[in-house]
């Protein structure tokens, strides 16, 4: 009985060790250059759109609270 238990414990331990083994690492891709920064004009346009959206939201909220 002791031999059976010892064999089971050894089996579980070896299975645990193999389960934790790391897989071979994939080859590392060569470093690529960073994408160029967005054009300044495009960034300004996005900021304008966000600002106008905030203004619209603020006026809607003010109208909604004034109606109550």
Secondary structure, DSSP 8 states (H G I E B T S, - for coil): -HHHHHHHHHHHHHHHHHHHS------------------HHHHHHHHHHHHHHHHHHHHHHHHHHHH-
